[in-house]
Amino acid sequence: MVYHVIDPAGDVVLTLEWPTAGSSASSNTDNSPTHSTCSPDESEESESPRSPEPEAPGPVEAEHNVEAVHNVEQQPGVSEPPIRLFSTFRLSSRHLILASTVFEAALKGGWQEGNGSNNGDLHISVRGFHPKALEIVLDAIHGQYRWIPKTISLETLLGVATIVHHYGVHEPLQLLAPIWIDHLSEHLPQNMESEKLVLQWILILWVFNDAGRFTQVTQVAMRYAIGELKNKASMPIPPQILDAINQRRKEMIEKIFVNFHALKDDLIDNAKGCSIACSTLQLGVLVRTMSMLMLFNDTSEDCFSFYYAADIIQTIEFIKWPYFCEKGEERYARSREVHVCPHNEPTFRSECEALVDEIERRMTGLDLGGFVSSAL
């Protein structure tokens, strides 16, 4: 057990239970208030390290427990026993109540989370939170900013965001969060190679109300997600955010589907094109493009499930237009020209260009204003 004294005169003892890295118990547990069950990150350094704190009776250092996990030889046919560690924090109920209505309810409302003891201390038990992240948040709540690192890892920042959201303690972290995010901004995802990473950043930027980067990351999700974007890790992301991203992508693909099918019918009926040769040429290009994008079915579901928006846009932009000339065989032999309908009649090419422009305008990411976590 690791024992932290954040307020020596505190009347609250908060105990965090967390599994060791690599333990079979490291998966999410029932009734866990958070969705990150990782061991503390040792990479963060504060400006001046905190002096050693008094230990609880019979403590076992966390690093020794972690080492023991890796040194135990796994016996064939025997599952690894769940090894859990505990961090204990001595805190001030006054600070907790002022900072969070959740803590206030736990300490005043007789919740099972908060229980009294014979010596007058109130006890709160939580599980699953990132230990280092919880220490940072509790330090901030108690005004102990000198112990809080100026830079933290993405893993710890995600843990902080999860705790801040759970307890509604945005205000104590309002000056630190932008510094941490700026430091990690070079790691913002540029594609969907890691869907988990994109969702982690969406959560972080939503919790800390970083509007610009929130729009940037949700734009990446819109342009590069394939199929339904789902919160598989059960992060505390509002479902409305992912619904909006999925809906924007569905609307984009459905618009292409409807426009292409309408244009196909017009070209078959010779309702578009300046001549039969012209409409036939455009129809061939359209049919090939629709086939590539799986848009020949009755719905656009296949296209939505197998293509991301940026790929669809690129496919339309790089359509290969065949050469076609109506100016006589002799001139055609000397010079190839791309056929253009006279009188500025809308053609497949121009409709595709207009469609791409409209899609690009719609794929600009979400406005954080509709999903504000808290007024920082």
Secondary structure, DSSP 8 states (H G I E B T S, - for coil): -EEEES-TT--EEEEEEEE-TT-TT-S--TT-S-S------S----SS--------SS---HHHHHHHHHHS---TT------EEEEEEEE-HHHHHHH-HHHHHHHHS--TTEEE-TTS-EEEEEESS-HHHHHHHHHHHTT-GGGS-S---HHHHHHHHHHHHHHT--GGGTTHHHHHHHHHGGG--SSSS-HHHHHHHHHHHHHTT-HHHHHHHHHHHHHH--S----TT--S--HHHHHHHHHHHHHHHHHHHHHHHHHHHHHHTT-SSSSHHHHHHHHHHHHHHHHHTT--SSSSHHHHHH--HHHHHHHHHT--------S-HHHHHH-------GGG---HHHHHHHHHHHHHHH-S---GGGG-----
